[in-house]
Amino acid sequence: MATEAAELSYAECLRRLHAAREAAAALPGVTWQATGAELAEGMEALGDLAAVGEGAEVALTVEAVERGEPANASPPLTARDWVAAHHRRYAVVGASRVAVVAQACRDPRHAILRDAVVSGRVSIGTARVALNEMRLLKPHLRPEAVDSVWAGLMTLGERHDARTVRQLREHLLATHGLEGDFDDSEDRARRGQSLSAGREVAPGLFEYLLRISREGRAALEAAIGPLSAPAPVDGEPDLRPHDQRRAEALLAVIGRAQAAGDRTWSSTKAQVFVTISLQDLQRRAGSGTLLGGLTTGELATPETVRRWACDATIIPTVLGSRGEVVDLGRAERWFTPAQIKRLWLRDRHCTYPGCDAPASWCDAHHLIHWADGGATDLDNAALLCQRHHTTVHSQRFHGWVATDDQGRSGVVWDRTRGAYDDALARLDSGLGRAAGDDAARHRR
């Protein structure tokens, strides 16, 4: 198909574009004729057409600008105005997006960007976000890493949306940035921290504006995260909105601090759970990854992690285990704090498919229930938020720990009602859990 497209004349391309428009305009009136599979095929075809169409828009704009068409118009036009004048969708808004991306594609240094956009692999919106991210990142990147970062942004843009591209900034800075730049960014952010004086927004209700650094956010979320989890009473669901629970959790933390006064706190302070390789910690390189709460997946600078590592409660997490017993067999029913920390590392959040409730809101669940002979071991454990913990028990779903091709362990769920009872029957018959795994995967 690519060879055929390359051989088409411009006139033939225009003829086919008009035909495609007529077909798309007629499509809503004939959808009743399609099977389910054909409806999906039609959606995929329109998606492909929209993607390559955006690429063609940029290619046409690049060609027009390089020929001087906008400047030679009467009156002269900017690239943005030229796009708006000839494109129905951009007549009111959006023309500047095409113009900005087209201008960037003309730069020989942006060959990777131009290829990705013109081919339709990366949308105009994502390309614009990538351009802005590169503008912010480039002064802080090692020169030899610039092309690799461009390639990474484009690859990500092919598979994800602009929001995901925007979130990659800190990871790229930590991996490819100039020495010390990631730490410097935290220092600059720390100097910008502020808390406004509250203003009354309703009778008796006040609003504060808080700005804090990555480090401050990690500490705040570690303190209020567990306290802001839904808390049902006598089986009744917690109907408080998420933001209300967080506000009340913050006030509870403040209340505890006030009650302690000048005395030493009676409980351990909130722990920040972070992973980092020993090599990166020693070299002050790379970054640490936060786990457990709403900040899961965010990065911490190596110097910040080194400072946190002075706290004895975090050393086992960063530097490795001190030999805590993590497999208890049938001797104990409840999972220990050491086991729960290991589960945070492995599962990161609720393991129920599609749920990302933070680890600090989750319970440790026996995959084979303790009452049914299950061991209090990590291979028989999974993190589940309260809602899905209830679902798994009530629907009798079955889960097990599996290892992927990269050696990473995770929990797999068979969400067939009664699957847990089938697994128990296999265990009782001596076949073991693995004997039914293939069948279970087909039922999910």
Secondary structure, DSSP 8 states (H G I E B T S, - for coil): -HHHHHH--HHHHHHHHHHHHHHHHHGGGTGGG--HHHHHHHHHHHHHHHHHHHHHHHHHHHHHHHHTHHHHSSS---HHHHHHHH-STTTTTTHHHHHHHHHHHTSGGGHHHHHHHHTTSS-HHHHHHHHHHHHHHGGGB-GGGHHHHHHHHHHHHHHS-HHHHHHTHHHHHHHHB-TTHHHHHHHHHHHT-EE---EEEETTEEE--EE--HHHHHHHHHHHTGGGS---BTTB---S-HHHHHHHHHHHHHHHHHHHTTS--SS-----EEE--HHHHHHT-S-EEEESSTTTT-EE-HHHHHHHTTSTTTHHHHH---------TTS-SS--HHHHHHHHHHH-B--STT---BGGGEEEEESS-GGGT--SSGGGEEEEEHHHHHHHHHHT-EEEEEE-TTS-EEEEEE-STTHHHHHHHHHHTT--SGGGHHHHHHH-
